[in-house]
Amino acid sequence: MSAEEEKIYPELIGTSLSHKLYSLVKVAVVFYGLIFIIFFANDFWFGLDLFTLSFALAPLILFCAHLFLSFQESAFGCHFFCPLFFEHPVMPYRIWLETCTKGGESSQSGKFVQQEGFLLGNQMVPFAQISLIELSFWGNLIFYSNTIAEPIYKNGKARSGQILFKVPISATPPPNQRKFFNLIKDRQIKLNQRLEKLIIRQNSLSEKRFGRLLFKFEEYVPLIGACAFILIFLDFTISTCLYLDTHKHYFLSQKEARQKHADLARLEFALADSMQTKAGQMIFSPVKSALFHTGAAASRLWQARAEALYHQGMHKEAIEALAKACDYLPSNYKMSLEMARWLSKEGDKSGARTYVMKAVDANSDSMISRLLILNWLYADKKKIQAQHMQKIYLDNLDQDLFGEEPVWPPGGSRVVKEGWVRDDLDYLLQELQRGYWSH
C-alpha cells in the first residue's frame, strides 16, 4: 500500500482556549473600530435604534472575527495573504503547528506531505532543514535554517541563518509545549540557551505535584483574562452604540429647533435624555463611565446637550450644560469661545471675558481671542496695555512662525492660518462694533 493510500495525517498541535479568545477579541476590536468610524462619519443609520441593535451587533462581530481567523488559517487563506505573510497564517488561531513524522496528508491543506517536518500554513519545513530553534526575549519561537542562506556570523561564531518562520510559544498550552519539546529533542535540533532552560524547567516541574498545579495555574489565569476581555468588548460595543445614539438625538433635536420644529425638537431631546437614563442604569460598565463621565467624550456629549437646549430657547439651562462640558475638558479652545459668546449675549461681560482668557490659555496663538482682548482694552481706554499686549503677541509670532525676512524662495512668505466658525466671526464683529469701532 502506497503512502498516499495510507493517508497518514500529520498531528496538529493546537492553541490554547485563552489564545483563541484573545485572537477573537483583537480582530473583533479592529472590525468594530471600522464600523464605529463609518457610523460616526455618516448619518445613514439615523433611522436605526443602534442601542438595541448593539446587543446583536457584538456577537455578530465576534462571529465575523471567527470566520476571518478560520479563513486566514486555511490553505486558500494562506495563499490569499501570501504577498504579505509568505504562505503563513496572519496569526495562529486554532492551529499552532502541524508535525509530520512519517509523511502523509495534511488535515489543514489537504496536500500530501512527503517529508518529515513542521507544517505552518502552506509551508512545509523538513526537520533536516532546521539548524536552530531560538526562544526570543518576547516569547517567540524562531526557526532558522543554514541550508537556505549562509549563516550570520557574530563574534566569530555562526549565530543563525535564514528565518523560516516564527510562532508565539504562549499560544499553545503547557502540555502541547512539552509534546513539542520532546519532538525537537528526539530530532536533536539545536536550541538556544533560553529555550533549553525553559525545557529543563518544564521537565523538572512536571515531575512534582506543585509543578503540575503551577501548569494548571498558568493555563487558567490567561483564560480568565481572555473571558474578561470578551466581556469588556461586549461592554465596549454596547456603550459606544448608546453614546452614538445619545449624540444622534441631541443632534436631531438641535436640527429640528433650528428649523423651528419645536415639538420634534423636544421629542428628540427627550429621547436623548432617555438614553442618558439607560446609561445610568448600566452600573457595572467601565466603558460607559469612561464615555459618559470622563474627559473629552463626556465633554462632547454635554456640549451637544447644551447646543440643543440653546437653540430651543432655554439659554440658562444651555449655559449650565456647557459649563459642565468645559469642566470636563478645560483645555478646549473652541468650547471656551462658545461659552464666552453665550455669556456675552446674556449680558454677562465679566463671565465672557473669563472664558476668553481660558481660550487664550488653551491656545495662546489664537488670533480671535487676542483680537477680543485688544478690543476690550481699547474700549476700556487702556491703550498702553493694549499696545504692549499687541507687541508681545507679534513678537511671539515672529519667533515661532514668521522668522526673519526675506525668505527663500521668493514669494514664499509664511502666513498665519486659523479656522473660524461663523458664530465666532459674528461674535468678534459684534464686540468690535460695541468696543473699539464705536469710538
C-alpha positions in Angstrom: 0.0 0.0 0.0 1.4 3.4 -1.0 1.8 6.3 1.4 -1.0 8.1 -0.4 -3.4 5.2 0.1 -2.4 5.1 3.8 -3.5 8.8 4.3 -1.4 9.4 7.4 -2.5 12.8 8.8 0.2 15.0 10.4 -0.5 15.6 14.1 -2.0 19.0 15.0 -0.5 21.0 17.9 -3.5 23.2 18.8 -3.6 26.6 20.5 -5.0 27.2 24.0 -8.6 28.3 24.5 -7.3 31.6 26.0 -5.3 32.3 22.9 -8.3 31.7 20.7 -10.4 34.1 22.8 -7.6 36.8 22.8 -7.3 36.4 19.0 -11.1 36.8 18.6 -11.2 40.0 20.7 -8.2 41.5 18.8 -9.8 41.0 15.4 -13.3 42.0 16.7 -12.0 45.3 18.0 -10.5 46.1 14.6 -13.8 45.2 12.9 -15.9 47.2 15.3 -13.5 50.2 15.1 -14.1 50.4 11.3 -17.9 50.2 11.9 -17.7 52.9 14.6 -15.8 55.2 12.3 -18.3 54.7 9.5 -21.2 55.3 11.8 -19.6 58.4 13.4 -18.8 59.9 9.9 -22.2 59.3 8.3 -25.9 59.6 9.1 -27.4 56.8 7.0 -28.1 54.9 10.2 -30.1 57.6 11.9 -33.3 55.6 11.4 -32.0 52.7 13.4 -32.2 52.1 17.2 -28.5 51.5 17.5 -28.5 50.8 21.2 -31.0 47.9 20.8 -29.1 46.5 17.8 -25.8 46.6 19.7 -26.9 43.5 21.7 -26.9 41.6 18.4 -24.0 43.5 16.8 -21.4 42.4 19.4 -21.9 38.6 18.9 -22.2 39.2 15.2 -18.8 40.9 15.1 -17.2 38.1 17.2 -18.7 35.6 14.7 -17.2 37.5 11.8 -13.9 37.6 13.5 -14.1 33.8 13.9 -14.8 33.4 10.2 -11.9 35.7 9.3 -9.5 33.9 11.6 -10.6 30.5 10.3 -10.2 31.7 6.7 -6.7 33.1 7.2 -5.6 29.8 8.6 -7.0 27.7 5.7 -4.9 26.8 2.7 -6.7 29.3 0.5 -6.4 32.0 3.1 -2.7 31.5 3.5 -2.3 31.7 -0.3 -4.5 34.8 -0.4 -2.3 36.6 2.1 0.9 35.2 0.5 2.3 38.6 -0.6 2.4 39.7 3.0 2.9 36.6 5.0 4.6 34.1 2.7 2.0 31.3 2.8 1.7 31.5 6.6 -1.4 32.4 8.5 -1.7 36.0 9.6 -1.8 34.8 13.1 -2.3 31.3 14.8 -5.8 30.8 15.8 -6.8 27.1 16.2 -3.6 25.5 14.8 -0.2 26.3 16.3 1.9 23.9 14.3 1.5 20.6 12.4 4.1 18.0 12.9 4.6 15.2 10.4 6.9 12.4 11.4 6.1 9.8 8.7 4.8 11.9 5.8 1.1 12.0 4.9 -1.8 14.2 4.0 -2.2 17.5 5.8 -5.5 17.9 7.6 -5.1 21.7 7.0 -4.2 22.0 3.4 -5.3 18.5 2.1 -1.9 18.2 0.3 0.2 15.1 0.7 3.4 15.7 2.6 6.3 13.6 1.5 8.9 14.8 4.1 9.1 14.8 7.8 9.0 18.2 9.4 6.8 21.0 10.5 3.9 22.4 8.5 2.8 26.1 9.1 0.1 27.2 6.7 1.2 26.1 3.3 4.9 26.0 4.1 6.5 22.6 4.8 9.8 22.8 6.7 11.7 19.5 6.9 13.4 18.7 10.2 16.7 18.4 8.3 16.4 22.0 7.1 16.2 23.4 10.6 19.5 24.5 12.0 18.4 26.3 15.1 15.2 27.0 17.2 15.6 30.1 19.2 13.3 31.4 22.0 13.4 35.2 21.8 13.0 37.6 24.7 9.5 38.3 23.6 8.4 34.7 23.8 8.5 33.8 20.1 10.0 30.6 18.8 12.2 31.5 15.8 13.1 28.7 13.3 16.3 29.2 11.4 17.9 27.4 8.5 21.5 27.4 7.3 20.7 25.4 4.2 18.7 28.2 2.6 21.2 31.1 3.3 24.7 31.5 4.7 24.9 31.6 8.5 25.2 35.0 10.1 28.5 35.3 12.0 28.6 37.2 15.3 31.8 37.5 17.3 33.3 34.8 15.1 30.5 32.3 15.7 27.7 31.2 13.4 24.7 32.6 15.1 21.9 31.6 12.7 20.8 31.8 9.1 17.6 32.4 7.2 14.5 32.8 9.4 11.9 30.2 8.3 9.0 31.3 10.5 8.0 32.5 14.0 5.3 31.2 16.4 4.5 32.6 19.8 5.1 29.9 22.4 2.4 31.2 24.7 -0.3 30.4 22.1 -0.2 26.7 22.9 -0.8 25.3 26.4 1.9 23.7 28.5 1.0 20.0 27.6 1.4 20.8 23.9 4.6 22.7 24.6 6.1 19.6 26.3 5.0 17.5 23.3 6.8 19.8 21.0 9.9 19.9 23.2 10.1 16.1 23.2 9.8 16.1 19.4 12.6 18.5 18.8 14.8 16.7 21.4 14.3 13.4 19.6 15.3 15.1 16.3 18.4 16.6 18.0 17.7 20.1 16.7 20.0 22.8 18.1 18.3 25.1 20.6 19.4 28.4 22.1 20.2 28.7 25.8 16.9 30.4 26.8 14.8 27.6 25.2 17.0 24.9 26.8 16.4 26.5 30.3 12.7 26.5 29.6 12.6 22.8 28.7 14.7 21.9 31.8 12.3 23.9 34.0 9.2 22.3 32.5 10.6 18.8 32.8 11.6 19.3 36.5 8.2 20.8 37.4 6.2 18.2 35.5 7.6 15.5 38.0 6.3 17.4 41.0 2.7 17.9 42.2 3.4 21.6 42.8 4.7 21.9 39.2 1.5 20.3 37.8 -0.6 22.7 39.8 1.6 25.6 38.5 1.0 24.5 34.9 -2.8 24.5 35.6 -2.4 27.9 37.1 -0.5 29.2 34.0 -3.3 27.7 31.8 -6.3 29.1 33.7 -5.1 32.6 34.6 -4.8 33.7 30.9 -8.2 32.0 30.3 -9.8 34.1 33.0 -8.2 37.2 31.5 -9.4 36.3 28.0 -13.0 35.9 29.3 -12.7 39.3 31.0 -11.6 40.8 27.6 -14.7 39.3 25.9 -16.9 40.9 28.5 -15.1 44.2 28.1 -15.6 44.0 24.3 -19.3 43.4 24.8 -19.5 46.4 27.2 -17.4 48.5 24.7 -19.8 47.7 21.8 -23.0 48.4 23.8 -21.7 51.5 25.5 -20.3 53.1 22.3 -23.6 52.4 20.5 -25.5 54.0 23.3 -23.1 57.0 23.2 -23.7 57.4 19.4 -27.4 57.1 19.8 -27.4 59.8 22.5 -25.4 62.1 20.3 -27.7 61.4 17.4 -30.8 62.5 19.3 -29.2 65.7 20.6 -28.1 66.5 17.1 -31.6 65.9 15.7 -33.0 68.0 18.5 -30.8 70.9 17.6 -31.5 70.4 13.9 -35.3 70.5 14.4 -35.0 73.5 16.7 -33.1 75.4 14.0 -35.8 74.6 11.6 -38.5 75.9 14.0 -40.0 72.5 14.6 -40.3 72.9 18.4 -42.4 69.8 19.1 -40.0 67.5 17.2 -37.0 69.2 18.9 -38.5 68.5 22.3 -39.2 64.9 21.3 -35.7 64.2 20.1 -34.3 65.9 23.3 -36.5 63.6 25.5 -35.2 60.6 23.6 -31.6 61.7 24.2 -32.4 62.1 27.9 -33.9 58.6 27.9 -30.5 57.3 26.5 -28.8 59.1 29.4 -31.1 57.3 31.8 -30.3 54.0 30.2 -26.6 54.8 30.7 -27.2 55.5 34.3 -28.8 52.0 34.7 -25.6 50.3 33.4 -24.0 50.1 36.8 -21.2 47.6 36.1 -19.9 49.2 32.9 -16.4 50.7 33.0 -16.6 51.8 29.3 -19.9 53.6 29.9 -18.3 55.5 32.8 -15.4 56.5 30.6 -17.7 57.7 27.8 -20.4 59.5 29.8 -18.5 60.8 32.8 -14.9 61.3 31.9 -12.8 63.6 29.7 -13.3 64.6 26.1 -16.1 62.1 25.4 -18.3 63.3 28.2 -17.5 66.9 27.3 -18.6 66.5 23.7 -21.9 64.9 24.9 -22.6 67.8 27.3 -21.8 70.3 24.6 -24.3 68.6 22.2 -26.9 68.8 25.0 -26.1 72.4 25.6 -26.4 73.4 21.9 -29.7 71.5 21.7 -31.1 73.4 24.7 -29.7 76.8 23.4 -31.5 76.5 20.1 -34.7 75.6 21.8 -34.5 78.9 23.7 -33.5 77.5 27.1 -30.4 79.7 27.4 -29.9 79.4 31.1 -30.0 75.6 31.1 -27.8 75.6 28.0 -25.1 77.7 29.7 -25.2 75.4 32.7 -24.7 72.3 30.5 -21.9 74.0 28.5 -20.2 75.0 31.8 -20.2 71.3 32.8 -18.7 70.4 29.3 -16.0 73.0 29.9 -15.3 71.4 33.4 -14.8 68.0 31.8 -12.3 69.5 29.2 -10.9 72.8 30.4 -8.3 72.9 27.6 -10.9 73.0 24.8 -10.3 76.3 23.0 -13.5 76.3 20.8 -15.7 75.4 23.7 -14.4 78.2 25.8 -15.1 80.7 23.0 -18.6 79.3 22.6 -19.2 79.8 26.3 -17.9 83.4 26.1 -20.2 84.1 23.2 -23.3 82.8 25.0 -22.5 84.7 28.2 -21.9 87.9 26.2 -25.3 87.6 24.6 -26.9 87.1 28.1 -25.2 90.3 29.2 -22.5 88.7 31.5 -19.5 90.6 30.2 -17.3 89.6 33.1 -18.0 85.9 32.6 -17.5 86.2 28.9 -14.0 87.7 29.4 -13.1 85.0 31.9 -13.8 82.3 29.3 -11.9 84.2 26.6 -8.9 84.2 28.9 -9.4 80.4 29.2 -9.4 80.2 25.4 -6.1 82.1 25.4 -4.7 79.7 27.9 -5.8 76.7 25.8 -4.5 78.2 22.5 -2.0 81.0 23.1 -1.5 81.6 19.3 -5.2 82.1 18.6 -5.9 85.4 16.8 -9.6 85.8 17.5 -9.2 85.6 21.3 -6.3 88.1 21.1 -8.4 90.5 19.0 -11.2 90.3 21.5 -8.9 91.1 24.4 -7.3 94.0 22.5 -10.8 95.4 21.6 -11.8 95.3 25.3 -8.6 97.1 26.3 -9.1 99.8 23.8 -12.7 100.1 24.7 -11.7 100.5 28.4 -9.2 103.3 27.5 -6.2 101.1 28.3 -4.3 102.0 25.2 -0.8 101.4 26.6 -1.7 97.9 27.9 -3.3 97.1 24.5 -0.2 98.2 22.6 2.1 96.2 25.0 0.0 93.1 24.5 -0.1 93.6 20.8 3.7 93.8 20.7 4.2 90.6 22.8 1.8 88.7 20.5 3.5 89.9 17.3 6.9 89.1 18.8 5.8 85.6 19.6 4.6 85.1 16.1 7.9 86.4 14.7 9.8 84.0 16.8 7.6 80.9 16.2 6.2 81.5 12.7 7.4 84.4 10.6 11.1 84.3 11.3 13.5 86.7 9.6 12.5 88.4 6.4 13.1 87.9 3.5 12.6 84.2 3.0 13.7 81.9 0.2 12.4 81.0 -2.3 10.9 84.4 -3.3 7.2 84.7 -2.8 7.3 82.0 -0.1 6.3 84.3 2.8 4.9 82.4 5.8 1.3 83.1 6.7 -1.0 82.7 9.7 -3.7 80.1 9.2 -6.6 79.8 11.6 -10.1 78.4 11.2 -13.0 80.5 12.4 -16.6 79.2 12.6 -19.4 81.5 11.6 -20.6 82.1 15.2 -17.2 83.2 16.4 -16.8 85.6 13.5 -20.2 87.2 14.3 -19.2 87.4 17.9 -15.9 89.2 17.1 -17.6 91.7 14.8 -20.3 92.5 17.3 -17.7 93.0 20.0 -15.7 95.3 17.7 -18.8 97.3 16.9 -19.6 97.7 20.7 -15.9 98.4 21.5 -13.1 99.9 19.6 -15.0 100.6 16.4 -17.7 102.5 18.3 -15.2 105.3 19.3 
